[in-house]
Amino acid sequence: MSVTRCLYVAMSLVVVLFAQTAYSQSFFDDFEDNNLFDGAPITWQSDRNMGTITAENGDMILTPVSTACCVSAVQDASNLFPHSDIAIDATFQFPTSTAPFVAVGFRDLLDGGTGALYWAGGFATGELAVGYSIGGSINTIKRGVYLPTGDVQDNADVSYHVEVIGSEITFSAWETLAGPEQAATIQWTDPSNRAPLGELVYPFINPNGSREPVHVRSFGVTTIPEPSGTVLVGLAILCFAAARRRI
């Protein structure tokens, strides 16, 4: 087999492996069936008794029962993401009149602590922030990046895209109608090995003194396959080794 053909086969195998991994380790819920508990695609549940979750008109609605932090909806699909690199995509309708902090949480149980997680989210002012929380202590690591469109308009939809690769977090957001070309992006690499034990991924709202709900339009997670590059390099080495033997 020629080196060129061998590399072509290697690339084809990588594409297949990438597609199979992404397909088998992902979910996307647009809530159009108005059922959060049927396992299609996953089952959601309210977390920590800080609020309620309901489905209505194709949205998942997170409603605080107090003005304290935070109400979240968690899912039973954590076995899909065993310490994987992941991409999270979500769209929220912001109740901007009450200036909440709307976010996604991921890689729970940092340092083995309960109520510990990384998070990425945004304010109604259009400001983005990333950080982590452990034992009720909120650590805002990076902020001060704003949507180029300015303040989020009342009840406007905002789209989130978060990539978590190793200890690097990249978070982009944009007003959905403006499109991703009007996105703002914030990035942070955690220098500490916080040894996350879990992989729950969920939306949440810090109501900031209000009980107004937030609507989750859609929420999805996909693993970012790691083996593809390794497989390609290994196959390329075999290809060149075989070619040298034929010379």
ZALOFI-316716 format. One record per residue (C-alpha): residue in three letters; x negated, y, z. Coordinates in steps of 0.25 Angstrom, whole numbers, plus 5000, padded with zeros to 4 digits. Example, Ala and Ser with C-alpha at 12.3 -4.5 7.8 and 13.67 -1.06 7.14 Angstrom:
# ZALOFI-316716
ALA495149825031 SER494549965029 
This chain:
# ZALOFI-316716
MET500050005000 SER499450144996 VAL499250245007 THR500350335001 ARG501350225001 CYS500950185015 LEU501150325020 TYR502450335013 VAL502950215020 ALA502450265033 MET503250395031 SER504450315027 LEU504350235040 VAL504250365049 VAL505450425042 VAL506250295046 LEU505750285060 PHE506050435062 ALA507450415057 GLN507750295065 THR507250355078 ALA507950485076 TYR509250415073 SER509150315084 GLN508850425095 SER509750535093 PHE511150585095 PHE511950705091 ASP513350745097 ASP514250855091 PHE515350825101 GLU516350825089 ASP517050705095 ASN517350775108 ASN516850655116 LEU515650665125 PHE515750525131 ASP515950425120 GLY514450405117 ALA514650455103 PRO513550485101 ILE513250495116 THR513950515130 TRP513850645137 GLN514050675151 SER514050795161 ASP512750815169 ARG512550855184 ASN514050895186 MET513651035182 GLY514751045171 THR515650965162 ILE515550925148 THR516650915138 ALA516950895123 GLU517850995116 ASN517951035101 GLY516750965097 ASP515851025108 MET515250975121 ILE515551075132 LEU514651095144 THR515451165155 PRO514751205168 VAL515551185181 SER514651285189 THR513751405185 ALA512551325189 CYS511551255179 CYS511951165172 VAL512951085164 SER512450975154 ALA512950855146 VAL511950735146 GLN512050615137 ASP511750465139 ALA510850455127 SER509550475134 ASN509050335130 LEU508950395116 PHE507850485120 PRO506850415129 HIS505750525130 SER505850555115 ASP505550685108 ILE506950735105 ALA507650845097 ILE508950905103 ASP509950985095 ALA511151045101 THR512151165098 PHE512851245109 GLN513951345109 PHE513451455119 PRO514351515129 THR513551635128 SER514451735136 THR513851665149 ALA512451645144 PRO512151505148 PHE510951425145 VAL511251315136 ALA510151205134 VAL509751065131 GLY509050975142 PHE508150855139 ARG507050765144 ASP507750755158 LEU507050705171 LEU505850795169 ASP504750745180 GLY505850645184 GLY506750755190 THR508250755190 GLY508850875183 ALA507550895175 LEU507450925160 TYR506951005149 TRP507851105143 ALA508051195131 GLY509151305130 GLY509551445127 PHE510351565133 ALA511451645126 THR510351755124 GLY509751665114 GLU508551635123 LEU507951495122 ALA507251425134 VAL506651285137 GLY506151225150 TYR506451115160 SER507151095173 ILE506751005185 GLY507550985198 GLY508351115195 SER507151195192 ILE507351265179 ASN506051295171 THR506251385159 ILE504951365152 LYS505051445139 ARG506151545135 GLY506151685128 VAL506451635114 TYR507751685108 LEU508751655097 PRO508451755085 THR509951775084 GLY509951835099 ASP511051805109 VAL511951685107 GLN513351735103 ASP514451695112 ASN514851545109 ALA513851535098 ASP513251395095 VAL511751375097 SER510951265092 TYR509751195099 HIS508651115094 VAL507651055104 GLU506450965101 VAL505750895113 ILE504450835108 GLY503550785119 SER503450905129 GLU503751005118 ILE505151065118 THR505551155106 PHE506951215107 SER507651295095 ALA509051365096 TRP509851445086 GLU511251495085 THR511951385077 LEU512551485067 ALA511251555065 GLY510551425061 PRO509151365065 GLU508451475057 GLN508851565069 ALA508251475080 ALA507351505091 THR506351405096 ILE505651385109 GLN504651285112 TRP503951225125 THR502951115128 ASP502951065142 PRO501551055147 SER501950965158 ASN502250815158 ARG503650815164 ALA503950665161 PRO505450675157 LEU506050545161 GLY507450565153 GLU507950605140 LEU509350665142 VAL509650775132 TYR510850865135 PRO511451005133 PHE511651095146 ILE512051235150 ASN511651315161 PRO512851405163 ASN512151525170 GLY513251555179 SER514451525169 ARG515351405167 GLU515551425153 PRO515351295144 VAL514351275133 HIS514751195120 VAL513851095115 ARG514151085100 SER513150965097 PHE511950895104 GLY510950805098 VAL509650735101 THR508650665092 THR507350605095 ILE506050645088 PRO505350515084 GLU503950515089 PRO503450385082 SER503550435067 GLY502250505067 THR501450395074 VAL502050295065 LEU501650375053 VAL500250395058 GLY500150245061 LEU500650205047 ALA499750305040 ILE498550245047 LEU498950105042 CYS499150155028 PHE497750215027 ALA497150095034 ALA497750005024 ALA497350095012 ARG495850085017 ARG495949935017 ARG496349935003 ILE495250024998 
